[in-house]
Amino acid sequence: MKEKVQAVPVTPLMGTERACFEQHRDHLCAAYASQVQGLVDEWEATSEAVGALRRKRFLDVRMGTFFGSIAFRVHQGIDRNGRWVSPALEFLGVRPNQRYSPDMEKRMAVFAAETLSYERAARVSEATWFTISDDAVRAVVLRLGEIAQDNPPTGMLPGAASPEDTLVVMADGWNARHRGENWGRNKKNRKLPERVHWHEIRSAAIFKLSALLAVSGKRKAIMDKHVVAVPAETSPYDFGVLLHQEAVRMGLPRAKAVFFVMDGGVWLWHVYKDRFEKCSKAMLDFYHLSQHLHALGAALHGTGSAKAAAWCGKILHDLKHKSPNRLFKTLDELLKEPPSGDPAVLEVIREQNAYFRSHAEHMDYAKNAAQGVPIGSGSVESLCSQFQNRLKRTGQFWTKTGFAALLRVTVRHWNRELDSLWQASAA
C-alpha cells in the first residue's frame, strides 16, 4: 500500500470549490431523494397498474447518485399474471437490481470508454468528486452493453446528409485479443489449444464531405463522423446490414452522391457489392494500391532501388492527377514483352495485373480528388487506431462478453447516442 503523501501548502482558492460542494452534498442528496419520492408518489396516485396490484406492499429502494446514496419507497405487488412487480420502477426506467442512478451510470460509461482501463476509470472518478470501484464500472458497462445489443438506435440522425451533401463511407478491420478456451493454463504446455484468440473487429466511419476540413496546411480532419463497429465473430454480411442501416440514418437515400472508400480486403468488397453497389461509387484506397504497385516495381527493378521508386512515382503521379491510362498501358507492355524470363517475376506481373484489372473502375482518383473526396481510407484507419488505444493495450485479453459490451457502449458514446440506452430501458 502506498504511503499517504504529505500535504503541501496550496493557494486559498485551491480546494474551496470542492469543500463547498462537500459541505452541501447532504442537503443536495436529501433534496434529490425528496424529488424522486415526490415523482413516485404523484405517479402511483393515478396509476391503474398500481391500483390493480394484489398483496400490495412497500419496497425500499437504495441507489447510488452523484450526491451520494439515496433511498425512496415504491409499491410492489402481484399483477394479473401472478408476478411480483413494481410498476413505479418500470415508470422510472429502473432495472432489477440497478445500483446506480442513470446519471451515475452515464458518467461511469463515459469514463470506461475514454480511459485506458476500468481501474483508471475508477481513479479518474476520485478527481471528479465521486468515488467508484473498477468492479462497479465494469458491472455497469456489462449491463449497458446488453441493453445496447437488444435496443439498436433508430431514426434519422440530426447531422444526416441533405440533397446538397456528399456522403463518404469507409470501412476496415483490426484485430483484438480474446481469452481462449485454455486461458490461464500453463503456457509451457504446448499440447493445449491456443490460450489467446485473435478476432477481427469490423469497423466503419460515415461522414459528410462538408465535415472534412483543413486544420493546418494540407492536413485535414473530420469534424463530425458516425461510427460503426461490431464485436468478434460478426459475419461480413451482418456487418454490412448494420453499416447500411447506419448509412441510411446518416442520409444515404437523399445524399447528392455517396462514395465507399476501402482497401483490397475481399470481405469489404463483398459488403460493398451486397449493400452499396447500387447506391454508391466504390474507390480503392490509393495507398493500398501503391503498395501493390511498389511490389511490382520491386520485382522489376529490385527491392528498394532508386529505379523502382522512380518507375512507381511516375505511374502514381498520373493515377493521382490524371488517369489510370499509364498504369494499364504499362501492364499491357509488361505482359506482351516481359523484362525477364524469371518465373517469379512473371508470376508477380500476372498477379498484379489481375489485381489492378479487377479494380479498373475504382481508380478515378483525379476526378474524385477534384471534388474533395478523400482518395485514401486514412479516416477509418485512424478510427481503428482509436479503438485499439482503448481495447488493444498491453495486458488486455478480453472475454467475448466483456469486449462486446464495452465496444457497444463506446460506439454509443462516440456517436453521442449514449442517452438512448436509458430511453430503451424505460420503454
C-alpha positions in Angstrom: 0.0 0.0 0.0 1.3 3.4 -0.9 2.1 5.8 2.0 -0.1 8.8 2.2 1.6 11.8 0.5 2.2 14.6 2.9 0.0 17.7 2.2 1.7 20.7 0.8 0.6 24.4 1.2 -1.8 25.4 -1.6 -3.4 28.7 -2.6 -6.5 29.8 -0.7 -8.8 29.0 -3.6 -7.5 25.6 -4.2 -10.0 23.1 -2.9 -12.5 25.7 -1.8 -14.9 24.7 -4.6 -14.9 21.1 -3.7 -15.1 21.9 0.0 -18.2 23.9 -0.7 -19.8 21.0 -2.6 -18.9 18.6 0.2 -20.5 21.0 2.7 -23.8 21.0 0.8 -23.7 17.4 -0.5 -26.0 16.0 2.2 -28.6 18.8 1.5 -28.4 18.1 -2.2 -28.7 14.4 -1.7 -31.8 14.8 0.6 -33.4 17.2 -1.9 -32.8 14.8 -4.8 -34.3 11.9 -2.8 -37.3 14.1 -1.9 -37.9 14.9 -5.6 -37.7 11.3 -6.6 -40.1 10.2 -3.9 -42.5 13.0 -4.9 -42.3 11.8 -8.5 -43.1 8.3 -7.5 -46.0 9.3 -5.2 -47.6 11.5 -7.8 -47.4 8.8 -10.5 -48.6 6.0 -8.2 -51.6 8.0 -7.1 -53.1 7.8 -10.6 -51.6 4.6 -11.9 -54.1 1.9 -12.8 -51.3 -0.6 -12.7 -50.5 0.1 -9.1 -54.2 0.1 -8.2 -54.7 -3.4 -9.7 -51.9 -5.0 -7.6 -52.8 -7.7 -5.2 -51.0 -8.2 -1.8 -49.6 -4.7 -2.3 -46.7 -3.6 0.0 -43.9 -1.1 0.1 -40.4 -1.8 -1.3 -37.5 0.3 -0.2 -35.0 1.1 -3.0 -31.5 2.4 -2.5 -29.4 3.9 -5.3 -26.1 5.5 -5.7 -26.1 9.0 -7.2 -23.6 11.8 -7.8 -24.7 13.4 -4.5 -24.5 10.1 -2.5 -26.8 7.2 -1.7 -30.5 7.9 -1.8 -33.5 5.9 -0.6 -37.1 6.0 -1.8 -40.1 3.8 -1.4 -42.3 2.3 -4.1 -45.3 -0.1 -4.1 -44.9 -3.6 -5.3 -47.4 -6.5 -5.5 -48.7 -9.3 -7.6 -50.0 -8.4 -11.1 -52.8 -10.1 -13.1 -50.2 -12.6 -14.4 -49.2 -13.7 -10.9 -45.8 -11.9 -10.9 -44.3 -9.7 -8.2 -43.8 -6.3 -9.9 -43.2 -2.7 -9.1 -44.9 -0.5 -11.8 -43.2 2.6 -10.4 -39.7 1.2 -11.1 -40.7 0.4 -14.6 -42.1 4.0 -14.9 -38.8 5.4 -13.7 -36.8 3.2 -16.0 -35.1 1.4 -13.1 -34.0 -2.1 -14.0 -34.0 -5.0 -11.5 -31.0 -4.8 -9.1 -29.9 -1.4 -10.5 -27.5 0.0 -8.0 -26.8 3.5 -9.6 -28.9 6.3 -11.0 -28.9 6.8 -14.8 -26.7 9.9 -14.4 -24.2 7.9 -12.5 -24.3 5.1 -15.0 -23.7 7.5 -17.8 -20.7 9.0 -16.0 -19.2 5.6 -15.4 -19.8 4.6 -19.1 -18.0 7.7 -20.3 -15.1 7.1 -18.0 -14.9 3.4 -19.2 -14.9 4.5 -22.8 -12.5 7.4 -22.5 -9.9 6.0 -20.1 -7.5 3.1 -20.7 -9.0 0.6 -18.2 -11.7 0.2 -15.6 -9.1 0.7 -12.9 -8.1 4.1 -14.4 -11.8 5.0 -14.8 -12.2 4.4 -11.0 -9.1 6.6 -10.3 -10.4 9.4 -12.5 -13.7 9.4 -10.6 -11.8 10.4 -7.5 -10.8 13.7 -9.1 -14.3 14.4 -10.3 -16.0 14.4 -6.9 -17.4 10.9 -6.6 -15.7 7.6 -5.9 -16.5 4.3 -7.6 -14.7 0.9 -7.9 -13.4 -0.6 -11.1 -15.7 -3.6 -10.5 -18.7 -1.3 -10.3 -17.7 0.4 -13.6 -17.3 -3.0 -15.3 -20.7 -4.2 -14.0 -22.4 -1.1 -15.3 -20.7 -1.5 -18.7 -21.8 -5.1 -19.0 -25.4 -4.2 -18.1 -25.5 -1.3 -20.6 -23.9 -3.5 -23.3 -26.8 -5.9 -23.0 -29.3 -3.1 -23.4 -27.3 -1.7 -26.4 -27.4 -5.1 -28.1 -31.2 -5.5 -27.6 -32.1 -1.9 -28.5 -30.3 -0.6 -31.6 -30.6 3.1 -32.2 -33.2 4.2 -34.7 -34.3 7.3 -36.6 -32.6 9.8 -38.8 -29.5 11.4 -37.2 -29.5 15.2 -36.5 -26.5 15.7 -38.8 -27.8 13.5 -41.6 -26.9 14.4 -45.2 -29.2 16.6 -47.2 -29.7 16.6 -51.0 -26.8 19.0 -51.3 -24.4 16.8 -49.3 -21.9 14.1 -50.4 -21.6 11.2 -48.1 -18.4 9.2 -47.6 -18.3 5.6 -46.1 -15.1 4.0 -45.1 -14.7 0.5 -43.7 -11.8 -1.6 -42.4 -10.9 -4.2 -39.8 -8.5 -4.6 -36.9 -7.6 -7.4 -34.6 -8.2 -7.7 -30.8 -7.0 -10.3 -28.3 -9.6 -12.5 -26.6 -9.2 -15.2 -24.0 -9.0 -18.7 -25.4 -10.5 -21.8 -24.0 -7.4 -22.5 -22.0 -6.8 -19.0 -20.8 -4.9 -19.1 -17.5 -3.4 -22.5 -18.1 0.4 -23.1 -18.1 1.6 -21.7 -21.4 4.6 -24.0 -21.3 2.2 -26.9 -22.0 2.4 -26.8 -25.8 -0.3 -29.5 -26.2 -3.0 -27.2 -25.1 -5.0 -25.3 -27.8 -4.4 -21.6 -28.2 -4.7 -19.7 -24.9 -5.3 -16.4 -26.8 -7.6 -16.0 -29.7 -7.3 -13.1 -32.2 -10.5 -11.8 -33.7 -11.1 -9.2 -36.5 -13.3 -6.3 -35.4 -15.1 -4.8 -38.4 -15.4 -1.0 -38.2 -16.5 1.9 -40.3 -16.8 5.7 -40.4 -19.6 7.6 -42.1 -19.4 11.3 -42.6 -20.5 14.2 -44.8 -17.8 15.6 -47.1 -18.5 19.0 -45.7 -17.3 17.7 -42.3 -13.8 17.2 -43.7 -12.0 20.4 -43.0 -8.4 21.6 -43.3 -6.8 22.1 -39.9 -3.2 23.0 -40.9 -1.6 23.2 -44.3 -2.7 20.2 -46.3 -3.7 18.2 -43.2 -7.5 17.6 -42.9 -9.6 16.3 -40.1 -13.2 15.1 -39.8 -15.1 17.4 -37.5 -18.1 15.0 -37.2 -18.4 11.4 -38.1 -20.7 8.5 -37.3 -19.0 5.3 -36.0 -20.0 1.7 -36.7 -18.2 -1.3 -35.1 -19.3 -4.9 -34.3 -18.0 -7.5 -31.8 -15.9 -10.5 -32.6 -17.3 -13.2 -34.9 -19.8 -10.9 -36.5 -20.1 -12.0 -40.1 -19.3 -9.6 -43.0 -23.0 -10.0 -44.0 -24.3 -8.9 -40.7 -21.8 -6.1 -40.5 -22.9 -5.0 -44.0 -26.6 -5.0 -42.9 -25.8 -2.8 -39.9 -23.5 -0.5 -41.9 -26.2 0.1 -44.5 -28.8 0.8 -41.7 -26.5 3.4 -40.1 -25.7 4.9 -43.5 -29.4 5.3 -44.1 -29.7 7.1 -40.8 -26.9 9.4 -42.0 -28.9 10.3 -45.0 -27.7 7.9 -47.7 -31.0 7.8 -49.6 -31.2 11.6 -50.1 -27.5 12.5 -50.4 -26.3 14.0 -53.7 -23.5 11.4 -54.0 -22.1 8.6 -51.9 -18.6 7.2 -52.0 -17.4 4.0 -50.5 -13.6 4.0 -49.9 -11.8 0.9 -48.8 -8.7 -1.2 -49.3 -8.4 -4.6 -51.0 -9.9 -6.8 -48.3 -12.1 -9.3 -50.0 -14.8 -9.2 -47.3 -15.0 -5.4 -47.7 -15.8 -5.7 -51.4 -18.4 -8.3 -50.7 -20.1 -5.8 -48.3 -20.0 -3.2 -51.0 -21.5 -5.4 -53.7 -24.1 -6.7 -51.3 -25.3 -3.4 -49.8 -23.8 -0.4 -51.5 -23.1 -1.1 -55.2 -26.4 0.3 -56.4 -26.3 3.4 -54.2 -22.6 4.5 -54.1 -19.4 4.7 -56.0 -16.5 2.5 -54.9 -12.9 3.7 -54.6 -9.9 1.6 -53.9 -7.7 3.1 -51.2 -4.9 4.9 -53.0 -2.2 3.9 -50.5 -3.2 0.3 -50.7 -3.0 0.4 -54.5 0.5 2.0 -54.2 1.7 -1.0 -52.1 0.7 -3.3 -54.9 2.5 -1.1 -57.4 5.6 -1.0 -55.3 5.6 -4.8 -55.1 5.5 -4.9 -58.9 8.3 -2.3 -59.1 10.5 -4.2 -56.7 10.1 -7.4 -58.8 11.0 -5.5 -62.0 13.8 -3.2 -60.7 14.9 -4.5 -57.4 13.6 -4.0 -53.9 14.4 -0.5 -52.6 16.2 0.6 -55.7 16.0 4.2 -57.0 14.9 2.9 -60.4 11.9 1.1 -58.8 11.0 4.2 -56.9 11.2 6.4 -60.0 9.2 3.9 -62.0 6.4 3.8 -59.4 6.5 7.5 -58.9 5.6 8.3 -62.5 2.6 5.9 -62.5 1.3 7.1 -59.1 1.5 10.7 -60.2 -0.6 10.0 -63.3 -3.0 8.0 -61.2 -3.4 10.7 -58.7 -3.5 13.7 -61.0 -4.6 12.4 -64.4 -5.9 8.9 -65.1 -5.1 5.2 -64.9 -4.1 5.1 -68.6 -0.3 5.0 -67.9 -0.8 2.1 -65.5 -2.8 -0.1 -67.8 -0.6 0.8 -70.8 2.5 -0.3 -68.8 0.8 -3.5 -67.7 -0.1 -4.3 -71.4 3.6 -3.8 -72.3 4.8 -6.0 -69.5 2.5 -8.8 -70.4 3.5 -8.5 -74.1 7.2 -8.2 -73.6 8.3 -9.3 -70.1 11.6 -7.7 -69.0 12.7 -11.0 -67.6 12.1 -14.7 -68.1 12.4 -15.4 -64.4 9.2 -17.3 -63.4 9.0 -15.4 -60.1 8.9 -12.1 -61.9 6.4 -13.3 -64.5 4.2 -14.6 -61.6 4.3 -11.1 -59.9 3.4 -9.4 -63.2 0.4 -11.7 -63.7 -0.8 -11.4 -60.1 -0.6 -7.6 -60.0 -2.1 -7.3 -63.5 -5.1 -9.3 -62.3 -5.4 -7.2 -59.2 -5.3 -3.8 -61.0 -7.7 -5.0 -63.7 -10.2 -6.1 -61.1 -10.2 -2.6 -59.7 -10.1 -0.7 -63.0 -13.4 1.0 -62.2 -12.3 2.1 -58.8 -9.3 4.3 -59.6 -10.9 7.6 -60.7 -8.7 9.4 -58.2 -8.1 12.7 -60.1 -11.8 13.3 -60.6 -12.8 12.4 -57.1 -10.0 14.4 -55.5 -11.1 17.4 -57.5 -14.5 17.1 -55.7 -12.7 17.0 -52.4 -13.4 13.3 -51.8 -10.6 11.5 -49.9 -8.7 9.0 -52.1 -7.4 7.1 -49.1 -9.1 5.4 -46.2 -7.0 7.1 -43.6 -10.0 8.2 -41.7 -11.2 4.7 -40.9 -7.6 3.6 -40.2 -7.5 6.4 -37.6 -10.8 5.2 -36.2 -9.4 1.7 -35.9 -6.3 3.1 -34.1 -8.6 4.9 -31.6 -10.4 1.7 -30.9 -7.1 -0.1 -30.4 -5.9 2.6 -28.0 -8.7 1.5 -25.7 -9.3 -2.1 -26.5 -5.9 -3.5 -27.5 -3.5 -2.3 -24.9 -0.7 -4.3 -23.2 -2.1 -6.9 -20.9 -5.7 -6.7 -22.2 -7.2 -10.1 -23.1 -10.9 -9.9 -23.3 -13.8 -12.3 -22.8 -16.2 -12.0 -25.7 -19.0 -10.7 -23.5 -16.8 -8.1 -21.9 -15.3 -6.9 -25.1 -18.7 -6.7 -26.9 -20.2 -4.7 -24.0 -17.5 -2.1 -23.9 -17.4 -1.8 -27.7 -21.1 -1.1 -27.9 -21.0 1.4 -25.1 -18.0 3.2 -26.7 -19.7 3.4 -30.0 -22.9 4.9 -28.5 -20.7 7.4 -26.6 -18.7 8.4 -29.6 -21.9 8.8 -31.6 -23.4 10.9 -28.9 -26.2 8.4 -28.5 -25.5 7.1 -25.0 -28.8 8.5 -23.7 -30.6 6.1 -25.9 -29.7 3.3 -23.6 -31.9 4.7 -20.8 -34.7 5.5 -23.2 -34.6 1.9 -24.3 -34.6 0.5 -20.8 -37.6 2.7 -19.8 -39.7 1.7 -22.9 
